[in-house]
Amino acid sequence: MAITVKPHQCLFDIVLRETGSISSVFTIAMLNDINITDELTGGQVLETAGARILDNSVTTYYRDFNIYPGTSLTLDSATISRGGIGFMGIGIDFKIS
């Protein structure tokens, strides 16, 4: 079965929704000739035919409530804060009393 990737989904999101467990992540990665950490793009099509459902209660829940997890974080979507103790310099913006 072919699955179309939604925006902000990673391979783990797809695998969890389709099989109910992340245990199938390597199977689906090999089916699609990708690495488990590859960045997916919305609209990309992945094959899941070789992966079996491992936890039907999870897949049923996602389908019944129309849930498409999207946990992928890219540098474009990340907000990087340039502050805090890791970015301060003693005597410049880090004051010792």
CYANA upper distance limits for C-alpha pairs under 8 A (distance plus 0.5 A):
  1 MET  CA     47 GLU  CA      6.30
  1 MET  CA     48 THR  CA      5.86
  1 MET  CA     49 ALA  CA      5.31
  2 ALA  CA     45 VAL  CA      6.84
  2 ALA  CA     46 LEU  CA      6.03
  2 ALA  CA     47 GLU  CA      5.01
  2 ALA  CA     48 THR  CA      6.58
  2 ALA  CA     49 ALA  CA      7.87
  3 ILE  CA     45 VAL  CA      6.02
  3 ILE  CA     46 LEU  CA      5.66
  3 ILE  CA     47 GLU  CA      6.76
  3 ILE  CA     48 THR  CA      7.58
  4 THR  CA     42 GLY  CA      8.05
  4 THR  CA     43 GLY  CA      6.02
  4 THR  CA     44 GLN  CA      6.15
  4 THR  CA     45 VAL  CA      4.97
  4 THR  CA     46 LEU  CA      6.86
  5 VAL  CA      9 GLN  CA      6.97
  5 VAL  CA     14 ILE  CA      8.02
  5 VAL  CA     40 LEU  CA      7.78
  5 VAL  CA     41 THR  CA      7.23
  5 VAL  CA     42 GLY  CA      5.59
  5 VAL  CA     43 GLY  CA      5.75
  5 VAL  CA     44 GLN  CA      5.77
  5 VAL  CA     45 VAL  CA      6.63
  5 VAL  CA     46 LEU  CA      7.79
  6 LYS  CA     41 THR  CA      7.99
  6 LYS  CA     42 GLY  CA      5.13
  6 LYS  CA     43 GLY  CA      6.76
  6 LYS  CA     68 TYR  CA      8.16
  6 LYS  CA     70 GLY  CA      8.03
  7 PRO  CA     41 THR  CA      6.96
  7 PRO  CA     42 GLY  CA      4.83
  7 PRO  CA     43 GLY  CA      8.17
  7 PRO  CA     70 GLY  CA      7.53
  8 HIS  CA     40 LEU  CA      8.34
  8 HIS  CA     41 THR  CA      7.99
  8 HIS  CA     42 GLY  CA      7.66
  8 HIS  CA     70 GLY  CA      5.32
  8 HIS  CA     71 THR  CA      6.62
  8 HIS  CA     72 SER  CA      5.31
  8 HIS  CA     73 LEU  CA      7.40
  9 GLN  CA     13 ASP  CA      6.33
  9 GLN  CA     14 ILE  CA      7.48
  9 GLN  CA     40 LEU  CA      7.29
  9 GLN  CA     41 THR  CA      8.24
  9 GLN  CA     42 GLY  CA      8.10
  9 GLN  CA     69 PRO  CA      7.15
  9 GLN  CA     70 GLY  CA      4.64
  9 GLN  CA     71 THR  CA      6.33
  9 GLN  CA     72 SER  CA      5.74
 10 CYS  CA     14 ILE  CA      7.15
 10 CYS  CA     37 THR  CA      8.30
 10 CYS  CA     38 ASP  CA      8.34
 10 CYS  CA     39 GLU  CA      7.09
 10 CYS  CA     40 LEU  CA      6.45
 10 CYS  CA     70 GLY  CA      7.32
 10 CYS  CA     71 THR  CA      7.10
 10 CYS  CA     72 SER  CA      5.67
 11 LEU  CA     15 VAL  CA      6.63
 11 LEU  CA     25 VAL  CA      7.51
 11 LEU  CA     29 ALA  CA      8.22
 11 LEU  CA     36 ILE  CA      6.78
 11 LEU  CA     37 THR  CA      7.88
 11 LEU  CA     38 ASP  CA      8.27
 11 LEU  CA     40 LEU  CA      7.81
 12 PHE  CA     16 LEU  CA      6.50
 12 PHE  CA     22 ILE  CA      6.62
 12 PHE  CA     25 VAL  CA      6.88
 12 PHE  CA     36 ILE  CA      8.20
 13 ASP  CA     17 ARG  CA      6.78
 13 ASP  CA     68 TYR  CA      8.13
 13 ASP  CA     69 PRO  CA      5.98
 13 ASP  CA     70 GLY  CA      6.74
 13 ASP  CA     71 THR  CA      7.42
 14 ILE  CA     18 GLU  CA      6.58
 14 ILE  CA     69 PRO  CA      8.16
 15 VAL  CA     19 THR  CA      6.20
 15 VAL  CA     20 GLY  CA      7.65
 15 VAL  CA     21 SER  CA      7.26
 15 VAL  CA     22 ILE  CA      6.30
 15 VAL  CA     24 SER  CA      6.93
 15 VAL  CA     25 VAL  CA      6.36
 15 VAL  CA     28 ILE  CA      7.85
 16 LEU  CA     20 GLY  CA      5.19
 16 LEU  CA     21 SER  CA      5.37
 16 LEU  CA     22 ILE  CA      5.80
 16 LEU  CA     58 VAL  CA      8.37
 16 LEU  CA     59 THR  CA      8.13
 17 ARG  CA     21 SER  CA      8.36
 17 ARG  CA     58 VAL  CA      7.73
 17 ARG  CA     59 THR  CA      6.02
 17 ARG  CA     62 TYR  CA      6.80
 17 ARG  CA     68 TYR  CA      7.59
 17 ARG  CA     69 PRO  CA      8.01
 18 GLU  CA     48 THR  CA      8.40
 18 GLU  CA     53 ILE  CA      7.48
 18 GLU  CA     59 THR  CA      6.57
 19 THR  CA     24 SER  CA      7.60
 19 THR  CA     51 ALA  CA      7.57
 19 THR  CA     52 ARG  CA      6.68
 19 THR  CA     53 ILE  CA      4.59
 19 THR  CA     54 LEU  CA      5.97
 19 THR  CA     55 ASP  CA      7.01
 19 THR  CA     56 ASN  CA      7.99
 19 THR  CA     58 VAL  CA      8.46
 19 THR  CA     59 THR  CA      6.84
 20 GLY  CA     53 ILE  CA      6.77
 20 GLY  CA     54 LEU  CA      6.15
 20 GLY  CA     55 ASP  CA      5.04
 20 GLY  CA     56 ASN  CA      6.75
 20 GLY  CA     57 SER  CA      7.84
 20 GLY  CA     58 VAL  CA      5.32
 20 GLY  CA     59 THR  CA      5.58
 21 SER  CA     53 ILE  CA      8.48
 21 SER  CA     54 LEU  CA      6.59
 21 SER  CA     55 ASP  CA      6.87
 21 SER  CA     58 VAL  CA      8.41
 24 SER  CA     28 ILE  CA      6.86
 24 SER  CA     51 ALA  CA      6.94
 24 SER  CA     52 ARG  CA      8.48
 25 VAL  CA     29 ALA  CA      6.55
 25 VAL  CA     36 ILE  CA      7.30
 26 PHE  CA     30 MET  CA      6.57
 26 PHE  CA     36 ILE  CA      7.35
 27 THR  CA     31 LEU  CA      6.73
 27 THR  CA     50 GLY  CA      7.67
 27 THR  CA     51 ALA  CA      6.88
 28 ILE  CA     32 ASN  CA      6.81
 28 ILE  CA     47 GLU  CA      7.66
 28 ILE  CA     48 THR  CA      6.37
 28 ILE  CA     50 GLY  CA      7.73
 28 ILE  CA     51 ALA  CA      7.01
 29 ALA  CA     33 ASP  CA      6.42
 29 ALA  CA     34 ILE  CA      5.59
 29 ALA  CA     35 ASN  CA      6.34
 29 ALA  CA     36 ILE  CA      6.41
 30 MET  CA     34 ILE  CA      6.87
 30 MET  CA     35 ASN  CA      8.23
 31 LEU  CA     47 GLU  CA      7.05
 31 LEU  CA     48 THR  CA      7.74
 31 LEU  CA     50 GLY  CA      7.67
 32 ASN  CA     46 LEU  CA      6.79
 32 ASN  CA     47 GLU  CA      6.75
 34 ILE  CA     38 ASP  CA      7.06
 39 GLU  CA     72 SER  CA      8.43
 40 LEU  CA     44 GLN  CA      7.44
 53 ILE  CA     59 THR  CA      8.30
 55 ASP  CA     59 THR  CA      7.28
 56 ASN  CA     60 THR  CA      6.41
 57 SER  CA     61 TYR  CA      6.59
 58 VAL  CA     62 TYR  CA      6.80
 59 THR  CA     63 ARG  CA      6.66
 60 THR  CA     64 ASP  CA      6.38
 61 TYR  CA     65 PHE  CA      6.66
 62 TYR  CA     66 ASN  CA      6.19
 62 TYR  CA     67 ILE  CA      5.26
 62 TYR  CA     68 TYR  CA      7.60
 63 ARG  CA     67 ILE  CA      6.88
 73 LEU  CA     77 SER  CA      6.83
 73 LEU  CA     78 ALA  CA      6.95
 74 THR  CA     78 ALA  CA      6.53
 75 LEU  CA     79 THR  CA      8.43
 82 ARG  CA     87 PHE  CA      7.04
 83 GLY  CA     87 PHE  CA      5.94
 83 GLY  CA     88 MET  CA      7.56
 84 GLY  CA     88 MET  CA      6.98
 85 ILE  CA     94 PHE  CA      8.46
 88 MET  CA     92 ILE  CA      7.91
 88 MET  CA     93 ASP  CA      6.29
 88 MET  CA     94 PHE  CA      6.14
 89 GLY  CA     93 ASP  CA      6.30
 89 GLY  CA     94 PHE  CA      6.15
 90 ILE  CA     94 PHE  CA      5.33
 90 ILE  CA     95 LYS  CA      6.95
 90 ILE  CA     96 ILE  CA      8.14
 91 GLY  CA     95 LYS  CA      6.28
 91 GLY  CA     96 ILE  CA      8.10
